[in-house]
């Protein structure tokens, strides 16, 4: 029996939407910018890497962007559609939205427009929020927030005291620490979704400005679990 074509419209399919992830640390020196940049390089494309802290270009070995960035946009009334005009290429699959020069707190509406604009295409959005809790409005609007931390008593004290709870943890694993992943999970109240070893090869790649070309496979494999 043949099936005759009809003029009925195709079934509605909801548009695809990006997943937004905010990475942050409770204490400086945790490696948030390196982890976020490495996560961007380990995530299936296309990826928008957003730098709120200002260190990502240096981590990736890029020239410091001279033009405006995300903080300038947040402090302005520029339409959200122009956010993509501020991006710079990192690889064929990753673009960077640099921090820019202005540092002002944005309201919820501006953060909502920000995520909606970046999520209008089927991109993965990764945000390096640096040290300290990310803006509460951004934390509430993001799909997930990841605490980047070492198994360090001082870092965990600050994470526990922070007013915001992460949805997951990226543990920067160092040999010789007394605390283990279960201890970190119990203290923070969130699961460890990736454990990234402290690898001298990562430091060498960052120092040489070659992280995007020389991301160690072990680090890449671990971060794919968090992607």
N, CA, C and O of each residue as an XYZ file, in Angstrom:
908
protein
N       0.857     -1.191      0.000
C       0.000      0.000      0.000
C       0.891      1.237      0.000
O       1.772      1.379      0.848
N       0.654      2.125     -0.952
C       1.460      3.334     -1.027
C       0.937      4.383     -0.061
O      -0.248      4.423      0.270
N       1.822      5.200      0.362
C       1.454      6.290      1.253
C       1.514      7.577      0.452
O       2.573      7.957     -0.048
N       0.380      8.244      0.331
C       0.314      9.474     -0.452
C       0.874     10.640      0.353
O       0.625     10.729      1.555
N       1.618     11.529     -0.280
C       2.112     12.714      0.425
C       0.959     13.617      0.820
O      -0.071     13.657      0.148
N       1.136     14.315      1.878
C       0.114     15.251      2.351
C       0.723     16.641      2.397
O       1.935     16.822      2.284
N      -0.154     17.609      2.567
C       0.286     19.002      2.705
C       0.378     19.445      4.161
O       0.540     20.629      4.455
N       0.273     18.471      5.069
C       0.348     18.820      6.482
C       1.742     19.340      6.806
O       2.726     18.849      6.254
N       1.841     20.333      7.700
C       3.156     20.859      8.083
C       3.947     19.804      8.843
O       3.353     18.936      9.483
N       5.272     19.862      8.787
C       6.075     18.897      9.533
C       5.851     19.050     11.024
O       5.516     20.140     11.490
N       6.030     17.972     11.785
C       5.827     18.078     13.232
C       6.761     19.094     13.846
O       7.903     19.256     13.416
N       6.249     19.787     14.873
C       7.056     20.820     15.523
C       8.177     20.185     16.323
O       7.950     19.247     17.088
N       9.376     20.690     16.147
C      10.517     20.259     16.952
C      11.059     21.469     17.680
O      11.368     22.485     17.057
N      11.177     21.369     18.999
C      11.692     22.523     19.739
C      13.109     22.843     19.304
O      13.889     21.930     19.034
N      13.460     24.118     19.231
C      14.819     24.481     18.808
C      15.856     23.969     19.791
O      15.612     23.894     20.995
N      17.015     23.620     19.256
C      18.092     23.222     20.141
C      18.594     24.445     20.902
O      18.495     25.576     20.426
N      19.126     24.199     22.078
C      19.568     25.304     22.920
C      20.913     24.946     23.528
O      21.187     23.787     23.839
N      21.729     25.946     23.687
C      23.038     25.697     24.269
C      22.911     25.367     25.749
O      21.915     25.696     26.395
N      23.921     24.723     26.261
C      24.049     24.475     27.690
C      25.097     25.446     28.226
O      26.225     25.487     27.734
N      24.721     26.218     29.224
C      25.643     27.203     29.790
C      26.208     26.686     31.111
O      25.470     26.250     31.995
N      27.524     26.745     31.223
C      28.229     26.283     32.418
C      29.109     27.401     32.943
O      29.894     27.984     32.195
N      28.980     27.702     34.225
C      29.801     28.709     34.883
C      30.817     28.000     35.773
O      30.445     27.210     36.641
N      32.098     28.283     35.557
C      33.170     27.730     36.381
C      33.700     28.808     37.307
O      33.932     29.940     36.882
N      33.893     28.462     38.566
C      34.382     29.436     39.524
C      35.177     28.730     40.627
O      35.090     27.512     40.781
N      35.931     29.486     41.371
C      36.728     28.948     42.470
C      36.470     29.759     43.722
O      36.205     30.959     43.655
N      36.550     29.101     44.855
C      36.371     29.804     46.120
C      37.653     30.479     46.571
O      37.616     31.409     47.376
N      38.790     30.018     46.057
C      40.086     30.535     46.486
C      41.001     30.674     45.272
O      40.983     29.832     44.374
N      41.795     31.732     45.249
C      42.722     31.944     44.152
C      43.754     30.829     44.048
O      44.074     30.172     45.039
N      44.268     30.622     42.846
C      45.263     29.589     42.640
C      44.701     28.209     42.409
O      45.451     27.234     42.366
N      43.379     28.107     42.257
C      42.765     26.798     42.039
C      42.894     26.325     40.594
O      42.754     25.133     40.319
N      43.157     27.242     39.674
C      43.304     26.859     38.276
C      42.042     26.999     37.457
O      41.865     26.286     36.469
N      41.155     27.909     37.850
C      39.859     28.025     37.175
C      39.997     28.367     35.696
O      39.343     27.751     34.855
N      40.842     29.346     35.372
C      40.959     29.758     33.971
C      41.553     28.651     33.114
O      41.114     28.435     31.985
N      42.552     27.947     33.646
C      43.154     26.847     32.889
C      42.136     25.722     32.708
O      42.023     25.158     31.619
N      41.401     25.394     33.761
C      40.398     24.325     33.667
C      39.289     24.713     32.695
O      38.871     23.890     31.881
N      38.804     25.956     32.766
C      37.720     26.373     31.879
C      38.170     26.369     30.423
O      37.435     25.917     29.545
N      39.370     26.870     30.164
C      39.898     26.859     28.798
C      40.103     25.430     28.309
O      39.800     25.121     27.157
N      40.610     24.564     29.165
C      40.809     23.164     28.791
C      39.486     22.464     28.568
O      39.366     21.619     27.681
N      38.486     22.815     29.375
C      37.147     22.246     29.186
C      36.571     22.662     27.844
O      35.936     21.861     27.158
N      36.796     23.927     27.466
C      36.318     24.396     26.160
C      36.966     23.618     25.027
O      36.313     23.303     24.032
N      38.255     23.306     25.175
C      38.978     22.565     24.139
C      38.595     21.092     24.113
O      38.886     20.392     23.144
N      37.942     20.615     25.177
C      37.557     19.209     25.279
C      36.090     18.964     24.991
O      35.641     17.818     25.008
N      35.331     20.028     24.725
C      33.889     19.940     24.542
C      33.545     19.844     23.061
O      34.153     20.541     22.249
N      32.582     18.996     22.687
C      32.169     18.940     21.274
C      31.759     20.323     20.776
O      31.068     21.053     21.486
N      32.171     20.689     19.575
C      31.909     22.034     19.045
C      30.463     22.185     18.603
O      29.735     21.204     18.457
N      30.056     23.456     18.388
C      30.809     24.705     18.590
C      30.738     25.175     20.035
O      29.785     24.872     20.754
N      31.753     25.915     20.450
C      31.876     26.354     21.842
C      32.120     27.856     21.881
O      32.923     28.384     21.111
N      31.420     28.542     22.784
C      31.700     29.941     23.110
C      32.310     29.968     24.505
O      31.667     29.565     25.474
N      33.530     30.436     24.607
C      34.252     30.536     25.871
C      34.194     31.988     26.329
O      34.699     32.878     25.645
N      33.583     32.227     27.476
C      33.377     33.583     27.987
C      34.339     33.835     29.143
O      34.407     33.045     30.085
N      35.070     34.920     29.071
C      36.084     35.254     30.072
C      35.592     36.415     30.924
O      35.608     37.565     30.485
N      35.158     36.116     32.134
C      34.770     37.179     33.063
C      35.936     37.606     33.945
O      35.908     38.694     34.520
N      36.957     36.768     34.058
C      38.062     37.041     34.978
C      39.219     37.777     34.321
O      39.958     38.489     35.000
N      39.391     37.618     33.005
C      40.415     38.367     32.301
C      41.700     37.623     32.009
O      42.625     38.210     31.449
N      41.793     36.330     32.374
C      43.051     35.608     32.210
C      43.051     34.618     31.048
O      44.102     34.063     30.729
N      41.920     34.382     30.413
C      41.848     33.329     29.405
C      42.750     33.599     28.195
O      43.413     32.668     27.737
N      42.812     34.828     27.650
C      43.731     35.036     26.515
C      45.165     34.645     26.844
O      45.842     34.029     26.020
N      45.636     34.994     28.038
C      47.000     34.637     28.430
C      47.157     33.124     28.564
O      48.184     32.564     28.181
N      46.136     32.470     29.106
C      46.173     31.006     29.243
C      46.304     30.344     27.880
O      47.031     29.362     27.730
N      45.600     30.878     26.886
C      45.579     30.285     25.553
C      46.691     30.798     24.649
O      46.820     30.351     23.509
N      47.491     31.730     25.148
C      48.579     32.265     24.327
C      48.113     33.222     23.258
O      48.780     33.379     22.236
N      46.962     33.876     23.475
C      46.441     34.835     22.511
C      46.920     36.245     22.844
O      47.250     36.543     23.992
N      46.954     37.094     21.849
C      47.218     38.504     22.101
C      46.076     39.086     22.928
O      44.916     38.710     22.762
N      46.422     39.998     23.808
C      45.389     40.605     24.649
C      44.425     41.396     23.764
O      44.851     42.309     23.057
N      43.118     41.056     23.793
C      42.162     41.785     22.945
C      42.147     43.268     23.284
O      42.097     43.642     24.456
N      42.189     44.104     22.267
C      42.254     45.548     22.469
C      40.878     46.188     22.528
O      40.736     47.285     23.067
N      39.865     45.531     21.986
C      38.536     46.112     21.910
C      37.690     45.821     23.135
O      38.181     45.271     24.121
N      36.423     46.188     23.072
C      35.509     45.940     24.192
C      35.227     44.454     24.354
O      35.449     43.660     23.440
N      34.735     44.094     25.534
C      34.425     42.712     25.840
C      33.104     42.593     26.560
O      32.268     43.496     26.514
N      32.926     41.467     27.227
C      31.636     41.163     27.832
C      31.274     42.161     28.935
O      30.107     42.532     29.062
N      32.244     42.598     29.729
C      31.921     43.555     30.799
C      31.503     44.909     30.224
O      30.630     45.574     30.784
N      32.110     45.319     29.124
C      31.691     46.561     28.474
C      30.255     46.437     27.972
O      29.462     47.373     28.078
N      29.936     45.257     27.421
C      28.570     45.044     26.935
C      27.573     45.054     28.087
O      26.496     45.640     27.972
N      27.927     44.404     29.205
C      27.025     44.354     30.357
C      26.748     45.748     30.922
O      25.665     46.007     31.448
N      27.733     46.643     30.811
C      27.586     47.992     31.355
C      26.912     48.943     30.381
O      26.706     50.113     30.705
N      26.563     48.461     29.190
C      25.985     49.323     28.157
C      24.537     48.916     27.893
O      23.984     48.036     28.553
N      23.944     49.587     26.906
C      22.611     49.190     26.447
C      22.687     48.646     25.018
O      21.708     48.692     24.272
N      23.868     48.129     24.650
C      24.066     47.566     23.320
C      23.191     46.334     23.139
O      23.090     45.521     24.058
N      22.554     46.172     21.981
C      21.696     44.997     21.772
C      22.460     43.691     21.935
O      23.652     43.609     21.640
N      21.755     42.678     22.407
C      22.375     41.377     22.654
C      22.917     40.749     21.379
O      23.874     39.977     21.422
N      22.308     41.078     20.248
C      22.730     40.488     18.980
C      24.186     40.847     18.638
O      24.826     40.159     17.842
N      24.694     41.908     19.231
C      26.049     42.342     18.912
C      27.123     41.652     19.760
O      28.314     41.909     19.585
N      26.700     40.780     20.674
C      27.682     40.068     21.481
C      28.634     39.252     20.616
O      29.835     39.204     20.880
N      28.098     38.614     19.587
C      28.936     37.769     18.740
C      29.993     38.582     17.988
O      31.016     38.037     17.572
N      29.746     39.887     17.812
C      30.726     40.729     17.136
C      31.976     40.946     17.989
O      33.016     41.364     17.479
N      31.869     40.661     19.286
C      32.992     40.872     20.196
C      33.898     39.651     20.294
O      34.968     39.729     20.898
N      33.494     38.529     19.716
C      34.263     37.295     19.877
C      35.512     37.285     18.997
O      35.575     37.945     17.959
N      36.498     36.518     19.445
C      37.720     36.288     18.675
C      37.927     34.782     18.571
O      37.541     34.030     19.466
N      38.533     34.353     17.481
C      38.727     32.936     17.258
C      39.849     32.365     18.107
O      40.887     32.999     18.295
N      39.630     31.166     18.613
C      40.670     30.415     19.332
C      41.129     29.245     18.464
O      42.315     29.111     18.165
N      40.179     28.402     18.062
C      40.403     27.315     17.113
C      39.246     27.350     16.122
O      38.411     28.254     16.171
N      39.194     26.386     15.235
C      38.074     26.319     14.302
C      36.762     26.056     15.025
O      35.691     26.350     14.494
N      36.837     25.501     16.241
C      35.638     25.072     16.963
C      35.299     25.928     18.173
O      34.202     25.821     18.721
N      36.233     26.779     18.596
C      36.058     27.555     19.831
C      36.278     29.035     19.544
O      37.265     29.412     18.911
N      35.350     29.875     20.015
C      35.540     31.321     19.972
C      35.539     31.858     21.395
O      34.905     31.290     22.284
N      36.247     32.944     21.601
C      36.387     33.562     22.919
C      35.659     34.887     22.952
O      35.811     35.712     22.051
N      34.868     35.090     23.990
C      34.281     36.396     24.284
C      35.101     36.990     25.415
O      34.923     36.595     26.567
N      36.006     37.938     25.119
C      36.949     38.428     26.131
C      36.273     39.276     27.191
O      35.125     39.694     27.046
N      37.020     39.519     28.264
C      36.463     40.236     29.412
C      36.220     41.707     29.113
O      35.196     42.255     29.521
N      37.142     42.357     28.407
C      37.011     43.795     28.193
C      37.555     44.575     29.378
O      38.217     44.026     30.258
N      37.256     45.879     29.376
C      37.881     46.733     30.365
C      37.021     47.129     31.543
O      37.544     47.319     32.641
N      35.726     47.261     31.355
C      34.849     47.761     32.414
C      34.483     46.620     33.340
O      34.297     45.491     32.886
N      34.375     46.898     34.637
C      33.924     45.900     35.597
C      32.753     46.479     36.371
O      32.942     47.242     37.318
N      31.545     46.116     35.964
C      30.347     46.583     36.657
C      29.405     45.411     36.854
O      29.384     44.476     36.054
N      28.621     45.470     37.932
C      27.649     44.425     38.207
C      26.415     44.637     37.348
O      25.868     45.738     37.287
N      25.983     43.572     36.685
C      24.801     43.654     35.837
C      23.590     43.080     36.560
O      23.723     42.206     37.417
N      22.411     43.577     36.209
C      21.185     43.056     36.773
C      20.760     41.767     36.099
O      21.362     41.332     35.117
N      19.716     41.165     36.641
C      19.255     39.883     36.129
C      18.846     39.977     34.667
O      19.136     39.070     33.887
N      18.167     41.074     34.278
C      17.699     41.187     32.897
C      18.862     41.156     31.915
O      18.765     40.547     30.850
N      19.961     41.813     32.275
C      21.113     41.846     31.370
C      21.753     40.463     31.258
O      22.131     40.050     30.162
N      21.879     39.748     32.363
C      22.413     38.392     32.315
C      21.487     37.474     31.525
O      21.946     36.600     30.791
N      20.193     37.676     31.680
C      19.221     36.862     30.935
C      19.391     37.091     29.431
O      19.412     36.138     28.652
N      19.513     38.365     29.028
C      19.739     38.681     27.616
C      21.065     38.085     27.132
O      21.161     37.580     26.014
N      22.066     38.153     27.983
C      23.394     37.632     27.663
C      23.334     36.137     27.339
O      23.829     35.708     26.297
N      22.736     35.350     28.222
C      22.663     33.905     28.000
C      21.727     33.564     26.850
O      21.981     32.626     26.094
N      20.651     34.320     26.716
C      19.727     34.058     25.609
C      20.389     34.307     24.265
O      20.180     33.552     23.316
N      21.189     35.367     24.183
C      21.852     35.687     22.917
C      22.883     34.625     22.566
O      22.958     34.187     21.419
N      23.674     34.212     23.542
C      24.698     33.204     23.272
C      24.064     31.844     23.024
O      24.629     31.005     22.322
N      22.893     31.630     23.603
C      22.224     30.342     23.449
C      21.267     30.287     22.291
O      20.566     29.288     22.126
N      21.209     31.340     21.470
C      20.273     31.344     20.354
C      20.710     30.380     19.265
O      19.886     29.928     18.470
N      21.994     30.061     19.221
C      22.516     29.041     18.324
C      22.866     27.810     19.147
O      22.918     27.866     20.376
N      23.102     26.716     18.470
C      23.382     25.468     19.167
C      24.850     25.422     19.592
O      25.626     24.606     19.095
N      25.213     26.299     20.508
C      26.561     26.361     21.033
C      26.584     25.841     22.461
O      25.566     25.827     23.151
N      27.755     25.417     22.885
C      28.002     25.209     24.302
C      28.674     26.471     24.828
O      29.647     26.946     24.243
N      28.166     27.009     25.917
C      28.684     28.247     26.492
C      29.397     27.912     27.795
O      28.783     27.383     28.721
N      30.689     28.215     27.870
C      31.496     27.981     29.061
C      32.004     29.316     29.570
O      32.595     30.090     28.818
N      31.774     29.587     30.846
C      32.055     30.896     31.422
C      33.069     30.757     32.556
O      32.840     30.034     33.525
N      34.187     31.456     32.419
C      35.178     31.518     33.484
C      34.850     32.708     34.366
O      35.083     33.856     33.989
N      34.301     32.424     35.554
C      33.908     33.488     36.475
C      35.007     33.818     37.474
O      34.816     34.689     38.323
N      36.147     33.151     37.398
C      37.269     33.494     38.253
C      37.077     33.093     39.705
O      36.391     32.118     40.011
N      37.694     33.861     40.592
C      37.692     33.554     42.022
C      36.542     34.271     42.723
O      36.263     35.438     42.448
N      35.883     33.563     43.627
C      34.735     34.111     44.334
C      33.447     33.688     43.661
O      33.451     33.262     42.507
N      32.353     33.805     44.377
C      31.060     33.396     43.830
C      30.733     34.198     42.575
O      30.956     35.408     42.540
N      30.210     33.544     41.556
C      29.745     34.305     40.389
C      28.545     35.149     40.767
O      27.928     34.902     41.803
N      28.193     36.144     39.955
C      26.996     36.935     40.259
C      25.791     36.027     40.492
O      25.565     35.074     39.746
N      25.031     36.330     41.523
C      23.901     35.461     41.895
C      22.906     35.314     40.750
O      22.318     34.248     40.561
N      22.717     36.406     39.974
C      21.781     36.348     38.857
C      22.268     35.369     37.787
O      21.480     34.605     37.231
N      23.567     35.399     37.507
C      24.141     34.475     36.532
C      24.078     33.050     37.054
O      23.757     32.126     36.306
N      24.380     32.868     38.329
C      24.313     31.538     38.953
C      22.916     30.953     38.815
O      22.766     29.764     38.531
N      21.897     31.774     39.014
C      20.519     31.286     38.957
C      20.078     30.955     37.532
O      19.252     30.064     37.332
N      20.621     31.664     36.540
C      20.185     31.492     35.161
C      20.965     30.413     34.415
O      20.452     29.840     33.454
N      22.191     30.126     34.840
C      23.018     29.139     34.142
C      22.447     27.743     34.329
O      21.768     27.458     35.316
N      22.735     26.881     33.365
C      22.279     25.499     33.476
C      23.002     24.752     34.587
O      22.416     23.901     35.256
N      24.268     25.072     34.778
C      25.006     24.445     35.872
C      26.196     25.313     36.238
O      26.678     26.103     35.426
N      26.663     25.157     37.469
C      27.856     25.856     37.930
C      28.828     24.815     38.476
O      28.438     23.909     39.213
N      30.086     24.957     38.109
C      31.113     24.010     38.529
C      32.138     24.711     39.401
O      32.740     25.704     38.992
N      32.332     24.194     40.592
C      33.388     24.687     41.477
C      34.696     24.008     41.093
O      34.788     22.781     41.090
N      35.701     24.805     40.771
C      37.037     24.282     40.492
C      37.843     24.428     41.777
O      38.023     25.540     42.275
N      38.325     23.322     42.310
C      39.012     23.393     43.597
C      40.064     22.307     43.711
O      39.974     21.254     43.080
N      41.050     22.587     44.524
C      41.990     21.562     44.960
C      41.467     20.965     46.271
O      40.612     21.557     46.929
N      41.976     19.811     46.638
C      41.567     19.182     47.903
C      42.329     19.838     49.047
O      43.060     19.190     49.797
N      42.133     21.127     49.146
C      42.866     21.980     50.079
C      41.914     22.431     51.179
O      40.824     22.927     50.895
N      42.315     22.264     52.413
C      41.454     22.611     53.538
C      41.026     24.074     53.488
O      39.861     24.385     53.737
N      41.958     24.980     53.169
C      41.628     26.403     53.135
C      40.635     26.716     52.013
O      39.713     27.508     52.206
N      40.820     26.095     50.835
C      39.890     26.316     49.728
C      38.514     25.780     50.060
O      37.506     26.413     49.747
N      38.463     24.612     50.693
C      37.167     24.020     51.029
C      36.447     24.822     52.108
O      35.219     24.908     52.095
N      37.191     25.410     53.040
C      36.563     26.274     54.051
C      35.831     27.423     53.367
O      34.705     27.755     53.737
N      36.472     28.027     52.372
C      35.829     29.139     51.671
C      34.647     28.666     50.834
O      33.633     29.358     50.743
N      34.773     27.489     50.224
C      33.666     26.966     49.420
C      32.450     26.668     50.289
O      31.317     26.948     49.896
N      32.684     26.107     51.456
C      31.581     25.795     52.365
C      30.918     27.076     52.859
O      29.701     27.111     53.043
N      31.701     28.126     53.075
C      31.164     29.393     53.573
C      30.496     30.220     52.481
O      29.794     31.184     52.786
N      30.700     29.865     51.220
C      30.124     30.640     50.116
C      28.601     30.540     50.131
O      28.055     29.493     50.476
N      27.907     31.627     49.756
C      26.440     31.609     49.788
C      25.798     30.800     48.663
O      24.604     30.508     48.723
N      26.568     30.435     47.641
C      26.022     29.703     46.499
C      26.582     28.295     46.464
O      27.763     28.081     46.737
N      25.726     27.326     46.124
C      26.146     25.933     46.015
C      26.359     25.569     44.558
O      25.494     25.842     43.726
N      27.501     24.953     44.225
C      27.698     24.506     42.848
C      26.866     23.263     42.558
O      26.435     22.562     43.474
N      26.650     23.001     41.291
C      25.964     21.764     40.914
C      26.945     20.625     40.702
O      26.537     19.465     40.649
N      28.238     20.933     40.580
C      29.261     19.908     40.430
C      30.625     20.478     40.760
O      30.794     21.688     40.910
N      31.596     19.583     40.872
C      32.958     19.966     41.249
C      33.934     19.397     40.236
O      33.832     18.230     39.857
N      34.886     20.220     39.794
C      36.055     19.741     39.071
C      37.208     19.782     40.057
O      37.648     20.854     40.475
N      37.685     18.617     40.420
C      38.739     18.515     41.427
C      40.101     18.515     40.746
O      40.385     17.670     39.897
N      40.944     19.478     41.132
C      42.324     19.516     40.660
C      43.135     18.660     41.629
O      43.443     19.082     42.743
N      43.476     17.448     41.185
C      44.042     16.434     42.077
C      45.554     16.578     42.184
O      46.271     16.557     41.184
N      46.022     16.724     43.420
C      47.447     16.839     43.699
C      47.903     15.653     44.537
O      47.186     15.234     45.446
N      49.079     15.102     44.252
C      49.582     14.012     45.093
C      49.928     14.523     46.484
O      50.375     15.657     46.655
N      49.715     13.665     47.470
C      50.108     13.996     48.834
C      49.047     14.680     49.661
O      49.267     14.939     50.844
N      47.886     14.987     49.067
C      46.826     15.629     49.843
C      46.162     14.618     50.784
O      45.949     13.463     50.417
N      45.840     15.068     51.996
C      45.165     14.186     52.951
C      43.701     13.984     52.593
O      43.124     12.934     52.874
N      43.103     14.996     51.969
C      41.691     14.921     51.619
C      41.527     14.257     50.259
O      42.358     14.426     49.367
N      40.443     13.500     50.113
C      40.151     12.783     48.882
C      38.827     13.279     48.309
O      38.128     14.080     48.930
N      38.494     12.790     47.113
C      37.264     13.233     46.438
C      36.017     13.065     47.313
O      35.208     13.990     47.370
N      35.823     11.935     47.995
C      34.632     11.823     48.859
C      34.586     12.874     49.966
O      33.510     13.332     50.353
N      35.772     13.258     50.478
C      35.809     14.303     51.505
C      35.373     15.647     50.921
O      34.651     16.410     51.561
N      35.826     15.923     49.690
C      35.459     17.172     49.026
C      33.951     17.196     48.761
O      33.293     18.208     48.999
N      33.416     16.094     48.276
C      31.975     16.014     48.010
C      31.170     16.217     49.288
O      30.176     16.943     49.290
N      31.597     15.575     50.377
C      30.867     15.698     51.638
C      30.918     17.117     52.177
O      29.932     17.609     52.726
N      32.052     17.775     52.026
C      32.188     19.138     52.547
C      31.361     20.133     51.757
O      30.683     20.981     52.338
N      31.412     20.036     50.418
C      30.762     21.035     49.564
C      29.295     20.702     49.318
O      28.480     21.597     49.096
N      28.961     19.417     49.357
C      27.581     19.028     49.091
C      27.255     18.957     47.616
O      26.132     19.253     47.207
N      28.237     18.564     46.813
C      28.047     18.432     45.365
C      28.973     17.321     44.867
O      29.993     17.046     45.498
N      28.631     16.678     43.743
C      29.447     15.574     43.257
C      30.689     16.045     42.511
O      30.661     17.085     41.853
N      31.765     15.295     42.609
C      32.951     15.510     41.783
C      32.668     14.871     40.426
O      32.532     13.652     40.329
N      32.580     15.688     39.385
C      32.247     15.164     38.054
C      33.482     14.948     37.188
O      33.399     14.307     36.140
N      34.625     15.475     37.615
C      35.884     15.239     36.918
C      37.018     15.500     37.893
O      36.958     16.413     38.716
N      38.054     14.676     37.782
C      39.238     14.837     38.607
C      40.428     15.039     37.672
O      40.845     14.117     36.971
N      40.963     16.252     37.671
C      42.022     16.620     36.731
C      43.362     16.575     37.448
O      43.561     17.309     38.416
N      44.281     15.735     37.000
C      45.573     15.671     37.682
C      46.409     16.915     37.427
O      46.339     17.514     36.353
N      47.194     17.295     38.414
C      48.164     18.368     38.209
C      49.264     17.807     37.310
O      50.053     16.958     37.726
N      49.299     18.293     36.081
C      50.195     17.748     35.062
C      51.186     18.833     34.641
O      50.767     19.874     34.135
N      52.476     18.619     34.837
C      53.451     19.631     34.409
C      53.360     19.960     32.927
O      53.752     21.049     32.509
N      52.846     19.028     32.126
C      52.712     19.296     30.694
C      51.723     20.424     30.428
O      51.875     21.172     29.463
N      50.701     20.548     31.289
C      49.740     21.640     31.141
C      50.426     22.966     31.419
O      50.253     23.926     30.669
N      51.203     23.024     32.491
C      51.921     24.264     32.828
C      52.886     24.652     31.713
O      53.003     25.828     31.369
N      53.574     23.664     31.150
C      54.507     23.971     30.060
C      53.761     24.505     28.833
O      54.228     25.431     28.171
N      52.599     23.914     28.536
C      51.817     24.358     27.382
C      51.304     25.778     27.588
O      51.312     26.583     26.657
N      50.853     26.092     28.815
C      50.378     27.451     29.104
C      51.528     28.443     29.006
O      51.376     29.510     28.412
N      52.684     28.100     29.586
C      53.841     29.003     29.561
C      54.301     29.276     28.131
O      54.798     30.360     27.825
N      54.130     28.281     27.261
C      54.566     28.439     25.867
C      53.470     28.998     24.973
O      53.699     29.229     23.785
N      52.284     29.218     25.528
C      51.176     29.722     24.732
C      50.632     28.696     23.754
O      50.127     29.053     22.689
N      50.734     27.414     24.113
C      50.373     26.345     23.179
C      49.312     25.409     23.744
O      49.210     24.262     23.307
N      48.519     25.877     24.708
C      47.551     24.979     25.339
C      46.563     24.406     24.327
O      46.228     23.223     24.396
N      46.090     25.230     23.383
C      45.093     24.745     22.424
C      45.653     23.668     21.504
O      44.894     22.882     20.938
N      46.975     23.625     21.350
C      47.595     22.623     20.480
C      48.184     21.460     21.259
O      48.415     20.391     20.694
N      48.430     21.656     22.556
C      49.126     20.630     23.333
C      48.395     20.258     24.613
O      49.038     19.975     25.623
N      47.083     20.253     24.594
C      46.342     19.828     25.777
C      46.569     18.333     25.988
O      46.228     17.534     25.116
N      47.139     17.939     27.130
C      47.421     16.522     27.357
C      46.165     15.661     27.270
O      45.088     16.071     27.702
N      46.317     14.471     26.709
C      45.158     13.608     26.481
C      44.491     13.178     27.774
O      43.269     13.033     27.823
N      45.285     12.972     28.833
C      44.700     12.564     30.104
C      43.776     13.648     30.639
O      42.678     13.353     31.111
N      44.215     14.898     30.568
C      43.377     16.016     31.010
C      42.148     16.135     30.121
O      41.039     16.333     30.618
N      42.335     16.016     28.817
C      41.211     16.101     27.886
C      40.191     15.007     28.146
O      38.987     15.261     28.119
N      40.658     13.798     28.397
C      39.736     12.688     28.640
C      38.929     12.913     29.907
O      37.725     12.654     29.932
N      39.585     13.397     30.966
C      38.864     13.646     32.224
C      37.827     14.757     32.047
O      36.705     14.648     32.543
N      38.202     15.821     31.341
C      37.276     16.948     31.199
C      36.126     16.630     30.268
O      35.073     17.261     30.369
N      36.285     15.677     29.365
C      35.158     15.275     28.534
C      34.016     14.715     29.355
O      32.857     14.767     28.943
N      34.350     14.177     30.524
C      33.301     13.695     31.423
C      32.450     14.848     31.932
O      31.265     14.674     32.218
N      33.055     16.022     32.045
C      32.329     17.195     32.547
C      31.699     18.003     31.422
O      30.923     18.921     31.689
N      32.015     17.684     30.171
C      31.564     18.485     29.037
C      30.069     18.277     28.799
O      29.501     18.870     27.882
